[in-house]
Amino acid sequence: METPSLFSPPLYMQRHQFVVEFVKSCDPRKVMDLGCADCSLLRKLKFHRHGIEVLVGVDIDCAAIRQRAHALAPLSSDYLQPSPRPLTIELYQGSVTEREPYTRGFDLVTCIELIEHLELWEVERFSDVVFGYMTPCAVIISTPNAEFNPLLPDLKGFRHNDHKFEWTRTEFQTWALGVCRQYGYSADFTGVGEAPDPDRGVGFCSQIGVFRRHADVSNAPMNNTLQEPTVYRLLYKVVYPSLCDNNIFQRILVSEVLYMAESLKRQWLVDKQGKQTDFTSRVHGLPSGECVWASPRVQALCGDIQHLQQALLDDSRVELNAERNAIMLPDENEVEEEDEVEKDECEEGESALRPMKDGAEEDWETELG
């Protein structure tokens, strides 16, 4: 029941943006979305992940996950410009009332419009699993504010036919503060979807509780990423390309260096008014490797020039001069001559294999018949 005339942008987008802003400010490394459904929040976090390295979605509805999982796959741009940090996305079928060892030790757990779909007797089990067993550093829970319902046009009963309850602000905060006392958390209350001026007193349409674990409460070990799930069922997993992969780092760095070297070469030729003989005498490439090091992109990739030199020495596509301070680029005339030789060899080979049929057409159906 999200009417465009009441909420712009739509309410679900405001909830997702709230999570994004929290991620920006707190920089969590491992994030889990309970009740991920169509994975729309995960897709949002994929593009605004900041420091996120592990992004996990859990839902009881296997079909909903499978239908939208492909939207979490890397794009072409992710391969062309890999992120400096790794990212693994995993989707699981599972219940938020079940204890899964894999879920322990996350930095942030989100439960967006989830809790109202549980039976009231399940809420206690949910509280124990999320706050008592998973013990994440932070939890974001959003749920409908029943006090806002009279302002929603044509609404009778709950906002969704699967809602088992809808809490007022007092009911939500009473439950939340009880969870805080029991499991060692503190909570701040806010929301999204403001009411019109005359009705501001009813609060937000979606009320939100932000829970933070006390520093003196022990957290589960953070090295559980290698564990296999024992209760949840893995439906989808993808590992994004990143510069933490040495092979990817090497490829991106060398490509960047060769591009920079070729650009400097062409600029040098223009400055010398096309006197290629002078350029060729200067090792067919860069007067100094430090010219490439001046590139901000190369510096960001390497960190220091010694690292750059070592990376180039380890790659067979790059040839350095004897002093290892300049990159050897092939002379354009040499490249043209090599291309001509290869072309002649190919033509000779083709002529030797070509059937000598003067103007005759080949009837493949007859030959194969």
Steps between C-alpha positions, in 0.01 A plus 500: 500500500755756381313776314712719267303808600607450860864396460758625256731320458303181574515375856706190421766720336513718811554193717779376274665840493495506879704179501739640239562809712568281802751297298671822392540618857592169670691319221398141585700220336244218526130574443202263508145582391242275666183466294676616182203393279561652153855605599425867430691622807796276411506647150508848650785409736691335215534841334551693825704245689785720625695262725268199470690181412232237579135564407252227596126468445270254679135424427264210552361542147732309269313604182527872574877473543556295185289737294715805580842353580635576151469873570786467749748371241802720414471741209754543222625814673583292810748302291639803317550698820521255792444634849798535735316284755344155455126440496320168543120480468312197631129418512354239733166339558436494872282616787578794728390289793767232439855510637755480221867511614601668176299809593705584810740792513348735241553873532148596389173308475196662338137391543297730277122454533552143619401463862129570440484186280581282803252360745526669839633180656772494232616853584656377825689232308605760241634726778705218649645396162594850380612667822592206720656260249616699196612796718573743214659834574192682371143413401251711301133401533216678323132421544167674425377759745137413576429858607561616142247259348193731521681738264537237227209521255267201466694297757296252699679281747874438461711636215568154360293182516801308637559736794436327831506827699591867465642680801447853623811699586459418868466127430802492273718695741387289797605183318828656381606630840424161653731339241769755585487421871508126441779479242719804564401748230390862483239632257419824320158552341420687182315425175422594141185627334394816679135584551349824363530804726164473676570135592869507592414374845436145376868449419664340195322258272785248544656507845864399526707377790882513478659263751867513599672231702672610823878494486523265798281235333711236327445446128528177304835436327546682171682215326187301421496588129659164421230302679238314301136566595341217692139621523453749215515389135727689262314607185740744339856619542716737298846642565566836340835573334726715715856623514555269797528222241866506387413389147242774457728758663786408264279519192348836592835651598683389186213616279506838670879529466504403134217740425686780676823409324335499159339837571836649600662350193248658266529834679879481476478438126270800457736719699793384288304569180497137402878441515469133577869424451584715802230327703612154396848570624347560840389139558176508297305608806519722799803713585442395863270267687422789734293656221250218544529530878365854466159349415269527806331176400832310493601648835166400652546144378862454606571709803866559413729486196689194629173306505431619147840385373462158658150456357625588151796264526261216588289549187605350168312765302732778619860542389731735688834635388829383651484759777136405574396863501320517165232297327580356159220565257517353147586742221199572279698416183604167652138419585392583144777282353403209727137537397596494132710186548217324682256608230726364221546171686127462545434571133763247390351237730150567372611478136666166567182359654254663259347255246589586138150533359486784253168661568342167606247507783514243778188288543531384865171317494621283210839431660345407836215307344 
